[in-house]
């Protein structure tokens, strides 16, 4: 199944593109140019689109010029940071792509424990730099994800129990809004816009640069504890009861996947501890001794190694993908039975089912403090179909849809903004912004009244009602 855009513009004037190319410091790639086909590819190989042009911006001024051009020409506008959006929001058919991949500067101030990060930086690049000083900040679970895109949607990750989400560690950001203005926002400067960026999912502008708070992160515990699929129900029930016992420093995720060596489905608990190793050994011991497992791969490791633990195959560039995701506060027996049945029926050995436990510091922030409203102890559940051959799309998406239909009634009608799909219903998108939706819609009307930034989990602008109105 090909994922499609929600709209399609008319032809772009060639003379206008030529003028834009002359104004940019970075290259403007059009379909006839060398490098265009490589530049239009995104992480999800099931997304195959042909934008009219790709503006590979070299600085914030380039971003401003590209945004103004798209606005003035009435073009679809996509923003590409790491290109990791599963729905393919970083590209489109017939419009303009603002490509931030050349904005790759990283400046670490070890004394102040901060990092200034370009909008095209990937998490593995930031982690490698910050770890040179023994520091890190919360950043996803796949190292090839873009820093900016993940942060704008919230930013779940291995450090969230201790240090909160990525948005909780964002100190300031540069943002180019729909009027083409470059703004530097933080808690003191345009605090409403800064609030909206932290969980607004890219609805409020293009972010050429971000500044993060860093934390000391030395060697950590991490790894998988693997069990056979025929014990998956038992493992998931143990996992359900184990997660509430964990301190902030511990992380426990779970995955049903295919063992790449044996070629058979298995279930694995994905464990981590952000603190003294001996204490981590004690806290994680019940999960490691349950079973016994087929394999216990938990060991001390560098933080960057744990950050890349799920890269294969989840982070492989170019695989075809289709997925569904939702939050749930309960792993009831019906949900457990549904996901075990889905794993027993995997249509591709690359597919998987993942549970990310949100707890600790990430769940204690008041829902209204940032635009990310899902501040409660819960699981983010992801059922992901992945395959290599384009001609097999129908079979694998049918697998996902049929099993998702069995699992979905056991979960909430909302999800993690970064994991929403283009064909999720509008009411699910709205529900995923939770109690912050009304404020977000008002701010959208202030900063993007024409909904220029609409290729995302979209927040539609709404004007404030006049005083005394009964509407």
Phi, psi and omega in degrees: 000125176274133177277132187245159177285162179273354179200166182216122182279171173283181181296145179271137180293125183297322180296324179293321178294322178298319178293320178297316180302322180291335183275340186272145171285323178271169182286148170251114184263129176243167187306333181274355187270147172299139179091349182297313184296322177292320184290334182277349180286141176237176186303319180274108181294347177281357178255113184230092186234159184232090177293157177294328180198153177236115179267108180270092190287139178259344180202178182295330178296320174301318179299316179301314181296320181292318179296315179298321180297312180299319179296312184291327181270356180068037185265151164302139181233125174245149177241125180242118173261273175272351181073016190270359180300118180298321176289351180081031180296342182280010176209174180197174174261119170085358182251207181245136173253125171269105185262118184263007190297340177277351178271079191242019180285140176229125176236117181255126173255096186295325180294317180276350184056054176224161175220132171262128194228128177291154184292350178257005184285142174266157182298323180296327179290318178293317181299319179299320180288314183291326180291341173298335177256010181071027185238163174194169171222163184300126185206073167071185180233358174232126192285346180273001179290146176286140182297312186295311183298316180298318182295317182299333178268358179131294175094069170288149179184180188295342181257007191291331179294326182268318190239010179080188180280172175303318181295335179284346180250005177278120182267326179195167179206147164272138179217134173262114182273178188296340177277001179084003180278142175264122182237141170254118188239146175202196183295339182256328184254115184050059184298332178296317179292320177299318176301314184292325179298328187276072179122358181281359170066033177083010183282349192243004176148182178259134185250100180285340185202146180223151176236128186243152166279137178248160182226150174297124177223096177278203177302142184236165167271144176191160176144180183252148168242115193254137178230158176290154183296331182291352174251012187298319179298317179295318180295316181294326177290322173297314181301318179303320182276336182284320186304316181295346181274354191278141171284171181306324187290342184262145173233138177222112174250175179214148182215137167256125188203177178261127176296120185293334178278311184278337180074022180236151178294143177220174172236139182226135166271129182256111192245150176207156176216129183252076182176195181306134187296322181294324177292321177297321177301319180292314184294320185273353185304317181302322179288329181280334181267346180295135176136251010284156180280165170292323182205141174241107185254012180287132182198162171298141182201160173296150178305320182295332178290318178293324180297336182256009185299329182260009184297329180250120358265004190300327184260004185295126181289133171097350174297148174282137187220148170206137183209168174225150183211150175199158172272152170208141176269351181228138169257082184282168185297328179295319177294317179301314179298321182293317182286328177294319177296321178297318180293323178294343184245019181314129176272348179216139177290353179268349183283163181198166176231125188236143175238121177248119183274120178261122185201185173063222185302325181296331184266351184264349178290131177304141186302330182272358183288330175226169178293338177285109190263349188278063186261077177205159177290124186192179173242139166266116184253126183234124172252117192236121171265129178224139181204172187253332187256126183301326182290351181262007188303316184301317182297318185283324176289327175297320177303312184295314184297318182294318181283329176295325179300328178280327184275324190302321181299344181267005181235175181279164179272034178219167181208174174291125187306321181291347183248008177288151180256160181296333180258017165294143182294151181305326181293331176288320177300313180298317181296332183288340173271353170056220185290352180269357188300314184299316179295321179297321180294322177294318179290327174299318179296329179284317188260339180212065185296333179270004180056044175300318179269082185241352177273082186184178168294096202280138171256115181278137183289148174221134180282148177296145179284139175300151178299136180088356180288144177263004182288000000 
